[in-house]
Amino acid sequence: MTAVAKRTVSLPAEQAGWIDALVAQGAYASASEVVRAGLRALQERDAAVERWLREEVAPVFDAMQADPSRAIPADEVFQTLRAHHARRLGARRSAA
């Protein structure tokens, strides 16, 4: 087992109660396990965001920098979004 570093943290009553409930339900053996699981989830989320930025966002940004003519003007994007939204609202009203 790796070395354990102890920390003292302060939590709002709602979060502390949630941790206690998870332990009482048997989902986790201790409050420390709940916190470790939460930290692992945060690490996984942060790693996923980093991967997305590196693998999807950065290449698109680089492509746009290399060829700005690929861009769609913002007013055109907003016009398309507004039309889409209006169609959805109209469909919802028709169904009601």
Backbone as a printed PyTorch tensor [residue, N CA C, xyz], in Angstrom:
tensor([[[  0.8480,  -1.1880,   0.0000],
         [  0.0000,   0.0000,   0.0000],
         [  0.8880,   1.2430,   0.0000]],

        [[  0.4650,   2.2530,  -0.6810],
         [  1.2390,   3.4910,  -0.7410],
         [  1.1370,   4.2380,   0.5770]],

        [[  2.0480,   5.1700,   0.7670],
         [  2.0410,   5.9810,   1.9860],
         [  0.7600,   6.8000,   2.0470]],

        [[  0.2570,   6.9890,   3.2390],
         [ -0.9860,   7.7290,   3.4390],
         [ -0.6450,   9.0600,   4.0880]],

        [[ -1.1420,  10.1450,   3.4950],
         [ -0.9860,  11.4730,   4.0730],
         [ -2.3300,  11.8870,   4.6410]],

        [[ -2.3580,  12.2210,   5.9020],
         [ -3.6150,  12.6070,   6.5460],
         [ -3.9060,  14.0750,   6.2980]],

        [[ -5.1950,  14.3650,   6.1040],
         [ -5.6660,  15.7310,   5.8890],
         [ -6.9050,  15.9410,   6.7390]],

        [[ -7.0920,  17.1520,   7.1700],
         [ -8.3200,  17.5290,   7.8470],
         [ -9.0570,  18.4850,   6.9220]],

        [[-10.3240,  18.1880,   6.6680],
         [-11.1100,  19.0350,   5.7780],
         [-12.3950,  19.4450,   6.4810]],

        [[-12.9260,  20.5700,   6.0630],
         [-14.2130,  21.0430,   6.5700],
         [-15.2220,  20.9380,   5.4460]],

        [[-16.3890,  20.3760,   5.7510],
         [-17.4370,  20.1950,   4.7550],
         [-18.7360,  20.7910,   5.2600]],

        [[-19.5660,  21.2600,   4.3370],
         [-20.9060,  21.6750,   4.7510],
         [-21.6580,  20.4550,   5.3060]],

        [[-22.6150,  20.7020,   6.1630],
         [-23.3570,  19.6170,   6.8040],
         [-24.0000,  18.6890,   5.7800]],

        [[-24.4920,  19.2430,   4.6810],
         [-25.1430,  18.4200,   3.6590],
         [-24.1670,  17.4070,   3.0560]],

        [[-22.9510,  17.8560,   2.7430],
         [-21.9590,  16.9460,   2.1660],
         [-21.4940,  15.9150,   3.1910]],

        [[-21.2780,  16.3570,   4.4190],
         [-20.8740,  15.4210,   5.4690],
         [-21.9600,  14.3710,   5.6900]],

        [[-23.2120,  14.8000,   5.6870],
         [-24.3240,  13.8670,   5.8510],
         [-24.4060,  12.8780,   4.7080]],

        [[-24.1300,  13.3400,   3.5010],
         [-24.1530,  12.4580,   2.3370],
         [-23.0700,  11.3920,   2.4530]],

        [[-21.8790,  11.8020,   2.8680],
         [-20.7880,  10.8410,   3.0750],
         [-21.1960,   9.8220,   4.1290]],

        [[-21.7290,  10.3030,   5.2410],
         [-22.1550,   9.3930,   6.3110],
         [-23.2220,   8.4170,   5.8190]],

        [[-24.1470,   8.8970,   4.9950],
         [-25.2060,   8.0350,   4.4690],
         [-24.6240,   6.9540,   3.5560]],

        [[-23.6560,   7.3150,   2.7170],
         [-23.0300,   6.3240,   1.8370],
         [-22.3300,   5.2370,   2.6450]],

        [[-21.6790,   5.6360,   3.7170],
         [-21.0050,   4.6670,   4.5800],
         [-22.0440,   3.8090,   5.3050]],

        [[-23.1030,   4.4310,   5.8200],
         [-24.1520,   3.6930,   6.5460],
         [-24.8550,   2.6920,   5.6260]],

        [[-25.0170,   3.0380,   4.3490],
         [-25.6640,   2.1360,   3.3930],
         [-24.7560,   0.9730,   3.0070]],

        [[-23.4920,   1.0780,   3.3500],
         [-22.5480,   0.0280,   2.9960],
         [-21.9090,   0.2000,   1.6390]],

        [[-22.1630,   1.3270,   0.9910],
         [-21.5580,   1.5760,  -0.3230],
         [-20.0450,   1.7610,  -0.1950]],

        [[-19.6130,   2.2870,   0.9350],
         [-18.1970,   2.4970,   1.2140],
         [-17.9350,   2.0760,   2.6550]],

        [[-16.7000,   1.6570,   2.9170],
         [-16.3530,   1.2100,   4.2640],
         [-16.0630,   2.3760,   5.2050]],

        [[-15.6750,   3.5240,   4.6410],
         [-15.3250,   4.6640,   5.4980],
         [-15.4980,   5.9660,   4.7270]],

        [[-15.4920,   7.0500,   5.4830],
         [-15.5590,   8.3770,   4.8680],
         [-14.3380,   8.6100,   3.9830]],

        [[-13.2010,   8.0850,   4.3930],
         [-11.9830,   8.2370,   3.5870],
         [-12.1480,   7.5970,   2.2160]],

        [[-12.8040,   6.4350,   2.1680],
         [-13.0280,   5.7850,   0.8730],
         [-13.9300,   6.6310,  -0.0210]],

        [[-14.9360,   7.2780,   0.5580],
         [-15.8320,   8.1400,  -0.2170],
         [-15.0320,   9.2940,  -0.8060]],

        [[-14.2110,   9.9200,   0.0120],
         [-13.4170,  11.0600,  -0.4560],
         [-12.4320,  10.6170,  -1.5220]],

        [[-11.7910,   9.4670,  -1.3330],
         [-10.8580,   8.9670,  -2.3470],
         [-11.5740,   8.7070,  -3.6700]],

        [[-12.7710,   8.1250,  -3.6040],
         [-13.5460,   7.8650,  -4.8290],
         [-13.8980,   9.1850,  -5.5180]],

        [[-14.2710,  10.1870,  -4.7340],
         [-14.5830,  11.4950,  -5.3060],
         [-13.3720,  12.1290,  -5.9640]],

        [[-12.2240,  12.0100,  -5.3340],
         [-11.0000,  12.5680,  -5.9150],
         [-10.5970,  11.8310,  -7.1880]],

        [[-10.7760,  10.4960,  -7.1950],
         [-10.4870,   9.7430,  -8.4330],
         [-11.4090,  10.2050,  -9.5580]],

        [[-12.6830,  10.4350,  -9.2370],
         [-13.6340,  10.8940, -10.2550],
         [-13.2130,  12.2600, -10.7860]],

        [[-12.7680,  13.1480,  -9.9200],
         [-12.2820,  14.4660, -10.3620],
         [-11.0520,  14.3300, -11.2510]],

        [[-10.1400,  13.4360, -10.8740],
         [ -8.9450,  13.2220, -11.6820],
         [ -9.3160,  12.6850, -13.0640]],

        [[-10.2570,  11.7430, -13.1090],
         [-10.6980,  11.1900, -14.3920],
         [-11.3630,  12.2630, -15.2440]],

        [[-12.2020,  13.0950, -14.6240],
         [-12.8570,  14.1720, -15.3660],
         [-11.8310,  15.1470, -15.9230]],

        [[-10.8800,  15.5550, -15.0840],
         [ -9.8540,  16.4910, -15.5390],
         [ -9.0180,  15.8870, -16.6660]],

        [[ -8.6910,  14.6000, -16.5680],
         [ -7.9300,  13.9360, -17.6200],
         [ -8.7440,  13.8880, -18.9100]],

        [[-10.0550,  13.6430, -18.8050],
         [-10.9170,  13.6000, -19.9860],
         [-10.9910,  14.9730, -20.6470]],

        [[-11.0960,  16.0180, -19.8530],
         [-11.1220,  17.3760, -20.4090],
         [ -9.7990,  17.6900, -21.1010]],

        [[ -8.7020,  17.3190, -20.4840],
         [ -7.3790,  17.5420, -21.0940],
         [ -7.2570,  16.7990, -22.4230]],

        [[ -7.7130,  15.5260, -22.4400],
         [ -7.6800,  14.7440, -23.6880],
         [ -8.5200,  15.4100, -24.7670]],

        [[ -9.7260,  15.8550, -24.4070],
         [-10.6230,  16.5130, -25.3510],
         [ -9.9740,  17.7760, -25.9180]],

        [[ -9.3810,  18.5700, -25.0390],
         [ -8.7210,  19.7970, -25.4950],
         [ -7.5650,  19.4780, -26.4380]],

        [[ -6.7600,  18.5110, -26.0590],
         [ -5.5670,  18.1680, -26.8490],
         [ -5.9330,  17.4850, -28.1690]],

        [[ -6.9060,  16.5440, -28.1260],
         [ -7.1900,  15.7190, -29.2970],
         [ -8.2590,  16.3000, -30.2250]],

        [[ -9.1610,  17.1120, -29.6940],
         [-10.2480,  17.6180, -30.5280],
         [-10.2220,  19.1390, -30.7050]],

        [[-10.0760,  19.8470, -29.6150],
         [-10.1490,  21.3090, -29.6970],
         [ -8.9010,  21.8970, -30.3470]],

        [[ -7.7350,  21.5000, -29.9030],
         [ -6.4920,  22.0810, -30.4360],
         [ -6.3460,  21.8530, -31.9440]],

        [[ -6.6200,  20.6420, -32.4560],
         [ -6.4990,  20.4740, -33.9100],
         [ -7.4740,  21.3590, -34.7000]],

        [[ -8.6890,  21.5340, -34.1980],
         [ -9.6510,  22.3970, -34.8880],
         [ -9.1740,  23.8440, -34.8360]],

        [[ -8.6750,  24.2600, -33.6960],
         [ -8.1310,  25.6130, -33.5710],
         [ -6.9840,  25.8200, -34.5580]],

        [[ -6.0710,  24.8470, -34.6010],
         [ -4.9360,  24.9570, -35.5170],
         [ -5.4170,  25.0280, -36.9670]],

        [[ -6.4260,  24.2210, -37.3150],
         [ -6.9600,  24.2360, -38.6820],
         [ -7.5960,  25.5810, -38.9930]],

        [[ -8.3030,  26.1500, -38.0360],
         [ -8.9300,  27.4580, -38.2440],
         [ -7.8740,  28.5520, -38.3800]],

        [[ -6.8100,  28.4480, -37.6160],
         [ -5.7180,  29.4170, -37.7380],
         [ -5.0740,  29.3110, -39.1220]],

        [[ -4.9180,  28.0820, -39.6090],
         [ -4.2830,  27.8640, -40.9090],
         [ -5.1750,  28.3140, -42.0560]],

        [[ -6.5160,  28.1810, -41.8840],
         [ -7.4390,  28.5370, -42.9650],
         [ -8.6850,  29.1930, -42.3750]],

        [[ -8.6170,  30.4950, -42.0630],
         [ -9.7440,  31.2020, -41.4450],
         [-11.0190,  31.2090, -42.2910]],

        [[-10.9080,  30.9220, -43.5780],
         [-12.1060,  30.9190, -44.4240],
         [-13.0600,  29.7860, -44.0660]],

        [[-12.5910,  28.8110, -43.2800],
         [-13.4440,  27.7030, -42.8410],
         [-14.4620,  28.1500, -41.7930]],

        [[-14.2440,  29.2930, -41.2030],
         [-15.0960,  29.7610, -40.1120],
         [-16.4830,  30.1560, -40.6080]],

        [[-17.4650,  30.0140, -39.7300],
         [-18.8290,  30.4630, -40.0060],
         [-19.0330,  31.7320, -39.1820]],

        [[-19.4800,  32.8180, -39.7970],
         [-19.6820,  34.0600, -39.0370],
         [-20.6630,  33.8460, -37.8750]],

        [[-20.3960,  34.4940, -36.7670],
         [-21.2120,  34.3220, -35.5670],
         [-22.6690,  34.6860, -35.8170]],

        [[-22.9310,  35.7430, -36.5700],
         [-24.3320,  36.1160, -36.8140],
         [-25.0750,  35.0230, -37.5700]],

        [[-24.3830,  34.3210, -38.4620],
         [-25.0010,  33.2120, -39.1940],
         [-25.2980,  32.0390, -38.2510]],

        [[-24.3680,  31.7690, -37.3550],
         [-24.5700,  30.6950, -36.3730],
         [-25.7730,  31.0230, -35.4970]],

        [[-25.8340,  32.2430, -34.9840],
         [-26.9450,  32.6260, -34.1110],
         [-28.2750,  32.6160, -34.8570]],

        [[-28.2750,  33.0230, -36.1050],
         [-29.4980,  32.9970, -36.9100],
         [-29.9920,  31.5510, -37.0590]],

        [[-29.0750,  30.6330, -37.3130],
         [-29.4360,  29.2220, -37.4420],
         [-29.9680,  28.6720, -36.1240]],

        [[-29.3120,  29.0250, -35.0270],
         [-29.7660,  28.5620, -33.7070],
         [-31.1470,  29.1130, -33.3640]],

        [[-31.3710,  30.3900, -33.6550],
         [-32.6780,  30.9890, -33.3670],
         [-33.7770,  30.3080, -34.1850]],

        [[-33.5060,  30.0190, -35.4440],
         [-34.4940,  29.3420, -36.2940],
         [-34.7750,  27.9380, -35.7770]],

        [[-33.7350,  27.2430, -35.3830],
         [-33.9070,  25.8970, -34.8270],
         [-34.7490,  25.9410, -33.5540]],

        [[-34.4420,  26.8810, -32.6880],
         [-35.1800,  27.0410, -31.4330],
         [-36.6490,  27.3670, -31.7110]],

        [[-36.8890,  28.2620, -32.6510],
         [-38.2650,  28.6320, -32.9980],
         [-39.0330,  27.4200, -33.5270]],

        [[-38.3870,  26.5970, -34.3540],
         [-39.0510,  25.3860, -34.8690],
         [-39.3960,  24.4400, -33.7320]],

        [[-38.4810,  24.2730, -32.8000],
         [-38.7420,  23.3720, -31.6630],
         [-39.8700,  23.8950, -30.7910]],

        [[-39.8810,  25.1940, -30.5450],
         [-40.9740,  25.7730, -29.7670],
         [-42.2950,  25.6060, -30.4860]],

        [[-42.3030,  25.8330, -31.7900],
         [-43.5220,  25.6700, -32.5830],
         [-44.0210,  24.2350, -32.5490]],

        [[-43.1190,  23.2870, -32.6610],
         [-43.4890,  21.8670, -32.6190],
         [-44.0460,  21.5010, -31.2520]],

        [[-43.4680,  22.0560, -30.2160],
         [-43.9240,  21.7620, -28.8560],
         [-45.3150,  22.3250, -28.6330]],

        [[-45.5390,  23.5430, -29.1260],
         [-46.8540,  24.1750, -28.9730],
         [-47.9190,  23.4170, -29.7850]],

        [[-47.5310,  22.9180, -30.9560],
         [-48.4740,  22.1800, -31.8010],
         [-48.8720,  20.8680, -31.1440]],

        [[-47.9190,  20.2600, -30.4310],
         [-48.1930,  18.9770, -29.7910],
         [-49.0650,  19.1370, -28.5410]],

        [[-49.0850,  20.3250, -27.9650],
         [-49.8330,  20.5430, -26.7070],
         [-51.3030,  20.7270, -26.9260]]])
